[in-house]
Amino acid sequence: MKRLSALLLVGIFVALITAIYVGFVFWQKANGEADQKKLEKVLSDLNQEVLEFENKQVVQAVNAKQIVDALKVDMLKWSTIIKRIRATLPKADNKLLVEALSYSGSLDGGISMNFKTASGSENPYFDVASLIKSFDDSNYFTESFVPSISSGTDEEGWEILSFLMTTKYVEAKKKSEGDLEKAVGEILNESLNN
C-alpha cells in the first residue's frame, strides 16, 4: 500500500504539475494574443500616421507646384520689361535724350525710374516731355508721371535735369473703343469695296 500511495502521490504530483504547466501555457498564450493585438493596433496606428503624413506631403507638394505654376503665369519678366523701357527711351540723331539711372518695380507692374537728361541738350525740359510722350505712346506702358524735376549743370555748363518717373507696365494696351470702332469701320468699308 505504501507503494500505491507513493505512486498515487507521484501521479497527483505529475497531474498537478501538468495542470500548472497547461494553465501557464494557456495564460501565456492569452497574454501573447493580447500583446499581439496591442502590437497590431500600434502597427495599424503607425501605418495610418505614415499614410496621413505621406498624404500631407503629397498635398503640400501639389500646393507648392500650383503656387510655382501660378507665379510663373503671373511673374513679370523684368529682363523683357527693361528691354522695352530701353526701346521706349526717346532718341534724337540716334542719341538718347535721357539716361536711365535706376529702375525699381513691383509685382503689379508699377515701375519707378530715375533719369537724367543728356548733356548738351538745348532744352532738357522738352527731352523730359519727349520721354513722357514716348511712354504714353507705347503699347507697354501706361500712367506715366513725373512728379518733380531737379535742375543742375554739368562741368561744361549745360543744364542737366534729374527726375523720377513712375509708370505702369502692361502686356499690351487695349485699343480704346474709338480705335476699335475706327478699325471695324475700316474693315467694313474694305469688305464693301470688294
C-alpha positions as CSV (number, residue, x, y, z in Angstrom):
1,M,0.0,0.0,0.0
2,K,2.8,2.2,0.6
3,R,3.8,1.7,-2.9
4,L,0.4,2.5,-4.1
5,S,0.2,5.6,-2.1
6,A,3.6,6.7,-3.3
7,L,2.6,6.1,-6.9
8,L,-0.7,7.9,-6.2
9,L,1.2,10.8,-4.7
10,V,3.6,10.9,-7.7
11,G,0.6,10.7,-10.1
12,I,-1.2,13.5,-8.3
13,F,2.1,15.5,-8.3
14,V,2.6,14.9,-12.0
15,A,-1.1,15.7,-12.7
16,L,-0.7,18.9,-10.7
17,I,2.5,19.9,-12.5
18,T,0.8,19.1,-15.8
19,A,-2.2,21.2,-14.8
20,I,0.0,24.0,-13.7
21,Y,2.1,23.8,-16.9
22,V,-1.1,23.7,-19.1
23,G,-2.5,26.6,-17.2
24,F,0.7,28.5,-17.6
25,V,0.8,27.8,-21.3
26,F,-2.8,28.9,-21.7
27,W,-2.1,32.1,-19.7
28,Q,1.0,32.8,-21.8
29,K,-1.0,32.2,-25.0
30,A,-3.7,34.6,-23.8
31,N,-1.1,37.2,-22.8
32,G,0.7,36.6,-26.1
33,E,-2.6,37.1,-28.1
34,A,-3.4,40.3,-26.1
35,D,0.2,41.6,-26.7
36,Q,-0.1,40.7,-30.4
37,K,-3.5,42.5,-30.6
38,K,-1.9,45.5,-28.9
39,L,1.1,45.4,-31.3
40,E,-1.2,45.0,-34.3
41,K,-3.2,48.1,-33.1
42,V,0.0,50.1,-32.6
43,L,1.2,49.0,-36.1
44,S,-2.1,49.9,-37.6
45,D,-2.0,53.3,-35.9
46,L,1.6,53.9,-37.1
47,N,0.7,52.8,-40.7
48,Q,-2.3,55.3,-40.5
49,E,0.0,58.1,-39.3
50,V,2.6,57.3,-42.1
51,L,-0.2,57.4,-44.6
52,E,-1.5,60.7,-43.3
53,F,2.0,62.1,-43.3
54,E,2.6,60.9,-46.9
55,N,-0.8,62.4,-47.9
56,K,0.2,65.7,-46.3
57,Q,3.5,65.6,-48.1
58,V,1.7,64.9,-51.4
59,V,-0.8,67.7,-50.8
60,Q,2.0,70.1,-49.9
61,A,3.9,69.1,-53.0
62,V,0.8,69.6,-55.2
63,N,0.1,73.0,-53.5
64,A,3.7,74.1,-54.0
65,K,3.6,73.1,-57.6
66,Q,0.4,75.0,-58.1
67,I,1.9,78.1,-56.4
68,V,5.0,77.9,-58.6
69,D,2.8,77.5,-61.7
70,A,0.7,80.4,-60.7
71,L,3.8,82.5,-60.0
72,K,5.2,81.6,-63.4
73,V,2.0,82.8,-65.1
74,D,1.8,86.0,-63.0
75,M,5.5,86.6,-63.0
76,L,6.8,89.7,-64.7
77,K,9.9,89.1,-66.8
78,W,12.0,92.0,-65.7
79,S,14.6,91.5,-68.4
80,T,11.9,91.9,-71.0
81,I,10.5,95.0,-69.2
82,I,13.9,96.6,-69.1
83,K,14.4,95.9,-72.8
84,R,11.1,97.5,-73.5
85,I,12.0,100.5,-71.3
86,R,15.2,101.0,-73.2
87,A,13.5,100.6,-76.5
88,T,11.0,103.3,-75.5
89,L,13.5,105.9,-74.5
90,P,13.4,108.8,-76.9
91,K,16.3,109.5,-79.3
92,A,17.4,112.4,-81.4
93,D,20.1,111.8,-84.1
94,N,20.4,108.3,-82.8
95,K,21.4,109.6,-79.4
96,L,19.4,109.0,-76.2
97,L,17.8,112.2,-74.9
98,V,17.7,110.8,-71.3
99,E,19.8,108.3,-69.4
100,A,18.1,105.8,-67.0
101,L,20.0,105.8,-63.7
102,S,17.9,103.2,-61.8
103,Y,14.8,101.1,-62.0
104,S,12.5,99.6,-59.4
105,G,9.4,97.7,-59.9
106,S,6.6,95.9,-58.1
107,L,4.6,92.8,-58.8
108,D,1.6,94.7,-60.0
109,G,3.7,96.2,-62.9
110,G,4.3,99.6,-61.2
111,I,7.8,100.9,-62.1
112,S,9.8,103.8,-60.7
113,M,12.8,105.1,-62.7
114,N,15.4,107.7,-62.0
115,F,16.6,109.6,-65.1
116,K,18.9,112.4,-66.1
117,T,18.9,114.4,-69.3
118,A,21.8,114.1,-71.7
119,S,24.4,116.8,-71.6
120,G,24.4,119.2,-74.5
121,S,20.6,119.5,-74.9
122,E,19.3,122.9,-75.9
123,N,16.1,122.4,-73.9
124,P,16.2,119.5,-71.5
125,Y,12.6,120.1,-70.4
126,F,11.4,119.2,-73.9
127,D,13.5,116.0,-73.5
128,V,11.6,115.1,-70.3
129,A,8.3,115.8,-72.2
130,S,9.5,113.6,-75.1
131,L,10.2,110.8,-72.6
132,I,6.7,111.1,-71.1
133,K,5.2,111.1,-74.6
134,S,7.2,108.1,-75.7
135,F,6.0,106.1,-72.7
136,D,2.4,107.2,-73.1
137,D,2.5,106.3,-76.8
138,S,4.0,102.9,-76.1
139,N,1.8,99.8,-76.1
140,Y,3.5,98.5,-72.9
141,F,3.3,101.4,-70.5
142,T,0.5,103.5,-69.1
143,E,0.0,106.2,-66.4
144,S,3.4,107.8,-66.9
145,F,4.0,110.6,-64.5
146,V,6.9,112.8,-63.5
147,P,6.2,114.3,-60.0
148,S,9.2,116.6,-59.8
149,I,12.4,117.7,-61.7
150,S,15.7,118.9,-60.2
151,S,17.9,121.1,-62.2
152,G,21.7,121.3,-62.2
153,T,24.7,121.9,-64.5
154,D,27.5,119.7,-65.7
155,E,31.2,120.5,-65.9
156,E,30.7,122.2,-69.3
157,G,27.8,124.4,-68.1
158,W,25.0,122.5,-69.7
159,E,21.7,122.3,-67.8
160,I,21.1,118.7,-66.6
161,L,17.7,117.6,-65.2
162,S,17.3,114.7,-62.9
163,F,13.9,113.3,-62.1
164,L,11.8,110.4,-61.1
165,M,9.2,108.9,-63.4
166,T,6.6,106.4,-62.5
167,T,4.7,104.3,-65.0
168,K,2.8,101.0,-65.1
169,Y,3.8,98.1,-67.3
170,V,1.1,96.3,-69.1
171,E,1.4,93.4,-71.6
172,A,-0.2,95.4,-74.3
173,K,-2.5,98.3,-74.2
174,K,-6.0,97.5,-75.3
175,K,-7.4,99.6,-78.0
176,S,-9.9,102.2,-76.9
177,E,-13.5,102.0,-78.1
178,G,-12.9,104.8,-80.6
179,D,-9.9,103.0,-82.1
180,L,-11.9,99.8,-82.1
181,E,-14.8,101.4,-83.9
182,K,-12.4,103.0,-86.4
183,A,-10.8,99.6,-87.1
184,V,-14.2,97.9,-87.5
185,G,-15.3,100.7,-89.8
186,E,-12.2,100.4,-92.0
187,I,-12.7,96.6,-92.2
188,L,-16.4,97.1,-93.2
189,N,-15.5,99.7,-95.8
190,E,-12.8,97.5,-97.2
191,S,-15.1,94.5,-97.5
192,L,-17.9,96.6,-99.1
193,N,-15.4,97.9,-101.7
194,N,-14.5,94.4,-102.7
